[in-house]
Each structure stands twice: as C-alpha cells, then as structure tokens.
C-alpha cells in the first residue's frame, strides 16, 4: 500500500522513537526516491516487499528488516551491485560473499570486515587494480604490493629500486626489499 506524506519511514537499527526519521537517500543517489518500499509502514512490511525492493535496487538491502534478510538475498544484491556489500548485515558477510564481491569489483575490498579479509581477497583485488593496495592491510601485502604502495604514496613512480629504498624505510621499518 502507498501512504500519504505522513508516511512513517524507517532505517535499520533505529529505536521506536526514531521511526519518523527519513532514510538517508544520499547514500545511493541512483535510487528511485518514490520507491514504494521506503513508504511502507514498517509494521506491515512483508518478505515480498523486501525481495522486490532489493531486486530493483540492491542498496535498499540496508532498509530491509534483518528478519527478512536471507543469504540468497545478500548474494543477489552483491552480484548485482558489489558496493551493496557495505549494507549487508555483518552475520551475512561470509568469506565467500566478500570474495564474490571483490571478483566483480576490487573496491568491495574496502567493505570487507577485518575478521573476514584474507590474502586471496587482497591478491585478487590487487590483480584487478594495483591501486587497491590502499585497501589492503599490511599483513597481507606482498613486496610487489609494498612497492606499488610506495609509488602511490609518493605520488610518482620511482626510477629504480635504489631510489625507492631511500624512502621506504621511513614509512615502514620492517620492509625488506
């Protein structure tokens, strides 16, 4: 059902006193602002409403009550738009889901929780785009990644490895090149 301008909006993880808050639509400017899902009374929402909303715009998963979120819905959302990984509830952010998102778009690595990230994910992201090194935790960086990080960090490519070694120890004392 559609409601008038007095519609109650909701956000995930909000208290009952905050029910009249409108969702932050600036997080996904491509969304249809007249999307009926955002106008449904949160107490009358159904699974079919949630499924339809996420199929239309995967980032709307952030507004789906957790009781309606499923593993399948999360996989669908991430497959359609890897940046929707940001809005997936933590209990659904499995290594497999995160790896799938990274294989589609390396930038999804930035939305992977620290306890889930692994060397394979970092390697795949780096292979897609070497500048993804900025998203890779130090413990997963290879020498090749560290070299790229030094090049990016200095804003220029080093002429040779000797020039690079003059600067690198100042940034990370434990790097051996």
N, C-alpha and C positions, 0 to 999 in steps of 0.2 A: 504494500500500500504506500501511496505517496502522502506526505503531510504538508501542511502549510509552512509559512515562515517561522512558526513557533516550534518547529521540529526539534526534538532532543537529539543532539549529536553526541558521539562518544569517541573516546580514544582508549587504546588498550592500557591496562594497568592504572586506571584512574579510579578514584573513590566515588561514592554516590554523590557527594557534594559537588563534584566537578562535571556531572553529566551534561550540564548545559554548555560546556565548552565546545567550540567548533574544532574539528581536526585541523592540523597544520598542513594545508594543501600545498604549501610552498615546497614541501619535500619531494613532490612529484608533479611538476608543472604540466606534464602531458596528460594528466588525469582529466576526465570529464568532471567538471565541478557540479554538474547537475546529476551525477550518478545516483541512481535511486538507492543504492546500498548505503550511502552516507546519510540518507534521510529516513532510514527505517528505525523505528523505535527499538532500542537495544534489547528490550524485554520481549519483543515479538520476532526477533530475527530467527531465521531457520537455516539449516545446512545448505539448502538450495540457493538461498540468497548469497551466502558466503562463496559457494562454488562459482556462481555466475560472476560475482564481483572480481574474484581473483583471475578468472579466465579472461575477463575484459581488461584488467589492469593488475598485473602481479604484485605491484607495490601496495595494493589495497589489503594485502595479507596482514599488514600492520594493524588494521582495524577489525580484523576477524577475532571474535572472542576465542580464547585458547581452546575451549571445549569443542569448537568446530574445526580447529586446525588438525590436519592429518599429515602423515608422512607423504602421502601421494600429492596432497595439495602443495606441500613445500617443494617437492621435486618438480611439479608442473610450473610453479611460479619461477623457480630458479632457472629452469630450462628455457622458459620464455623470456626472462629478463634476469640475468645473473646478478644485477645490482639489488634485486629484491632480497638477496641473502641477508642484507642489512636488517630487514624487517622480520626475518624468520625467528620464532621463539627459540631461545637457547637450547632447549631439550631436543629440538629437531635438527640442530646444526651438527650433523654427523660428519666424520671424515669423508664419507662417500659423497654426501651432498655438497660439501665445500669443494672437493676435488672436481666434481662435475661443473660447478660454477666457474672455477679457475680455468678449466679446459676451454670453456666458452669465452671467457674474458678474464685476462690476468688481473685486472683491477679488483676482482672479487676477493683476492687475497687480503685486501685491507679490511674485509668484513669477517674474516675467519677468527674465531676466538683463540687466544694463546694456547689453551689446553688442547686444541684440535689441530692446529697447524703442524705440518711435518715437512721433512726435507723434500719429499716428492712434490708436494704442492709448490714449494718455493722454486724448485728446479723447472717445473712446467711453466710457472709464471715468468721466470727469467728467460726461458727459451722463446716465449711469445714476444716479450719486450724487455730488453736489458734494463730499461729504466725502472722496472718493477723492483729493482734492488732496494729502493727506498722503502718498500713494504715488507722486506724480508728481515726477520730477526737475525741478529748477529750469529747466533749459534747454528743457523742453517746456511750461512754464507760460505761459498767456496772461494778460493783465491781469485778465480775469474770474476766472481761477483764483487769481491772487495776491490779489485782493480777498477771495475766499472763504477763502483760507488765513489772511489777517489776521483775519477774523471768527472763524474757528475757533480760531486761536492765542490770541486774547484772551478767548475764552470767552463772547463776546457779539457781537451784531450792532451795527455802528456805525450811529448815527442818520443820518449824512450823510458824503459823501466827504471833506469838510474835516476832520472828526474823525478819519477813517481816515488821512489823510495826516500827521497829527501823530505817529502811532505807527509807521507803516510804514517810514520811512527808518532807524529804529533796527534793524529786522530785516534789511533788505536795501537797501544804499545805492544799488544800481543800478536800482531800480524806479522807473519814471516813470509816474505816474497822471494 
